[in-house]
Amino acid sequence: MNWKTAFRSFYYKNAEEPDDIVLDPARTALLVIDIQNTYLEAPDDPAEAERWQPFFERMNGTVIPNTAKLLDWARDKGIEVMFARIACQTEDGRDRSLSQKKPGFNYLLLPKDRADSQIVDALTPRGDEIAVTKTTDSALTGTNLRLMLHNIGITDVIVAGIFTDQCVSSTVRSLCDESFGVVVVEDCCAAATDDLHRRELEIINMIYCHVVSSEEAMSFVK
């Protein structure tokens, strides 16, 4: 995969290749979005569990191991490591946004202290690494993450997490609207299906971010 030509949508099919990306560790953050225990739990219904099996395989075989490596690399380089997770402050979820109260897949009742709302063990924040809780798709909309990024002096954000077509996409668009440079790490993200994952990457690439592999992302810091 060559990030300069991959994941091109109709809009950017014939666009010039972007300039090389050079990231300053002191002004770069790695943001890991919503890789929480609840999303690794197989549904009780056997048919549903089978339907979600490709997602679980990608998460356990690709996304979580690659994100763990990316975290180790970022910590070694002095890059600010940050996390966002879906979690409500109340037990009954009355503080949730409307999208999380609607019936269906997006109905989420994840009180902040409950085990299923926690970040998976393999990616646990360390020391004083910042972790925000949100009841929105975008990690900027429902938190003070925007303010903290500015206070720390961050200009560029590397993004990993789930779901590519939901919270990752919403966060990326918000970051871009705030004029942050955004890099999305393809092999550290997942949607429910590979088709949804790839389609969303094509939609956001070149407009709101640059979509790259983890190896490419790590090459941007010299």
C-alpha positions in Angstrom: 0.0 0.0 0.0 1.3 3.4 -1.0 -0.6 6.1 1.0 -0.2 8.7 -1.7 -2.3 6.7 -4.2 -4.4 4.3 -2.1 -8.0 4.8 -1.0 -8.8 7.3 -3.7 -12.5 8.3 -4.0 -14.2 9.6 -7.2 -13.3 13.1 -6.1 -9.6 12.5 -5.8 -9.1 9.8 -8.4 -6.9 12.0 -10.6 -5.6 14.4 -8.0 -1.9 15.0 -7.7 0.0 13.0 -5.1 0.2 14.8 -1.7 3.4 16.1 -0.3 5.5 14.0 2.1 4.3 14.0 5.7 6.8 15.0 8.4 5.5 14.8 12.0 7.2 16.6 14.9 6.9 14.3 18.0 6.5 17.3 20.3 3.4 18.5 18.3 1.9 15.2 17.5 -0.7 13.1 19.4 -1.8 9.5 18.9 -5.5 9.1 19.6 -7.0 5.6 20.1 -10.8 5.6 19.8 -13.3 3.2 21.5 -11.3 -0.1 21.5 -13.3 -1.2 24.5 -14.3 -4.6 26.1 -17.9 -4.4 25.0 -16.9 -4.6 21.3 -15.0 -7.8 21.8 -17.9 -9.7 23.3 -19.6 -12.1 21.0 -23.4 -11.9 20.7 -25.4 -14.6 22.5 -27.2 -15.5 19.4 -25.1 -18.0 17.4 -26.1 -16.5 14.0 -25.2 -13.0 15.1 -21.9 -14.3 16.6 -21.1 -15.9 13.2 -22.0 -12.7 11.4 -19.6 -10.7 13.5 -16.8 -13.3 13.4 -14.8 -11.5 10.7 -14.8 -8.3 12.8 -13.6 -10.2 15.9 -10.8 -11.8 13.8 -9.7 -8.4 12.4 -9.7 -6.9 15.9 -7.8 -9.7 17.6 -5.5 -10.5 14.7 -4.8 -7.1 13.3 -6.2 -4.0 15.0 -5.3 -4.6 18.6 -1.8 -6.0 18.0 -0.9 -3.2 15.5 -2.3 -0.6 17.8 -0.2 -2.0 20.7 2.9 -1.6 18.5 1.9 1.9 17.5 1.4 2.8 21.2 4.9 1.5 22.1 6.4 3.4 19.2 4.6 6.7 20.1 5.7 6.4 23.7 9.2 5.8 22.7 9.2 8.8 20.4 7.7 11.1 23.0 4.4 11.5 21.2 1.4 12.4 23.3 -0.8 9.3 23.7 -4.5 9.8 24.2 -7.6 7.7 24.4 -11.3 8.2 23.9 -14.0 5.8 25.0 -17.8 5.7 25.0 -19.0 5.9 28.6 -21.9 7.6 30.4 -21.6 9.3 33.8 -24.9 7.9 35.1 -26.0 4.3 35.7 -29.2 4.7 33.7 -27.6 6.6 30.8 -29.8 9.7 31.0 -26.7 11.8 30.1 -26.3 10.0 26.7 -26.7 11.7 23.4 -29.8 10.9 21.3 -27.9 8.6 19.0 -26.9 6.3 21.9 -30.5 6.2 23.2 -32.0 5.1 19.9 -32.8 1.3 19.6 -30.6 -0.8 17.4 -26.8 -1.3 17.1 -26.0 2.2 18.3 -28.0 1.9 21.5 -25.2 2.0 24.1 -25.6 1.9 27.9 -22.0 1.9 29.2 -21.7 3.4 32.7 -18.1 4.7 33.1 -17.0 2.3 35.9 -18.5 -0.9 34.4 -16.0 -3.5 33.0 -17.5 -3.6 29.5 -16.9 0.1 29.1 -13.2 -0.1 29.8 -10.4 0.0 27.2 -9.1 -3.5 26.4 -6.3 -4.7 28.6 -3.8 -4.9 25.7 -4.1 -1.1 25.2 -4.5 0.1 28.7 -3.4 3.8 29.2 -0.2 4.2 31.2 0.9 6.9 33.7 -0.8 10.2 33.0 -1.9 9.4 29.5 -5.2 11.3 28.9 -8.4 9.3 28.4 -11.7 11.1 27.8 -15.2 9.7 28.0 -17.8 10.6 25.5 -21.5 10.0 24.8 -21.1 11.2 21.2 -19.5 9.8 18.1 -16.9 12.5 17.8 -14.3 12.5 20.5 -14.2 16.3 20.2 -17.9 17.2 20.4 -18.7 15.9 23.9 -15.3 16.4 25.7 -12.7 18.9 26.4 -10.2 17.1 24.1 -10.1 20.0 21.7 -9.0 22.3 24.4 -6.4 19.9 25.8 -4.9 19.3 22.3 -4.5 23.1 21.9 -3.1 23.5 25.4 -0.5 20.8 24.8 0.5 22.4 21.5 -0.6 19.6 19.3 -1.0 20.3 15.5 -1.2 16.8 14.1 -3.2 13.8 15.3 -2.6 10.1 14.4 -5.9 8.2 14.7 -6.6 4.5 15.4 -9.7 2.8 16.6 -13.3 1.8 15.9 -15.6 2.0 14.1 -14.1 3.4 11.0 -17.4 4.5 9.6 -18.8 5.9 12.8 -16.7 7.3 15.7 -13.4 7.3 13.8 -14.9 9.2 10.9 -16.8 11.7 13.1 -13.7 12.4 15.1 -11.5 12.8 12.0 -14.0 15.3 10.5 -14.1 17.3 13.7 -10.3 17.3 13.9 -10.0 18.5 10.4 -12.6 21.2 10.9 -10.4 22.4 13.8 -7.5 22.6 11.4 -5.5 19.7 12.9 -3.5 17.6 10.4 -4.9 14.1 10.6 -3.4 10.7 9.8 -5.7 7.6 10.0 -3.9 4.3 10.4 -5.8 1.8 8.3 -4.5 -1.4 9.9 -5.3 0.0 13.4 -9.0 0.6 12.5 -12.0 -1.6 11.8 -15.6 -1.3 10.8 -18.2 -4.1 11.2 -17.2 -5.3 7.7 -14.2 -4.8 5.6 -16.3 -3.3 2.9 -17.6 -0.6 5.2 -14.1 0.0 6.5 -12.6 0.5 3.0 -15.5 2.6 1.7 -15.3 5.0 4.6 -11.6 5.3 4.3 -12.1 6.3 0.6 -14.7 8.9 1.7 -12.5 10.6 4.3 -9.1 10.2 2.6 -7.5 13.3 1.0 -10.4 15.6 2.3 -10.3 15.2 6.0 -7.1 13.1 6.6 -4.5 11.0 4.9 -5.0 7.2 5.2 -1.8 5.3 5.8 -0.5 2.0 7.2 1.1 1.7 10.6 4.5 1.3 9.0 4.0 4.4 6.9 2.8 6.4 9.9 5.9 5.5 11.9 8.1 6.6 9.0 6.7 10.1 9.2 8.6 10.8 12.4 12.4 10.9 11.9 
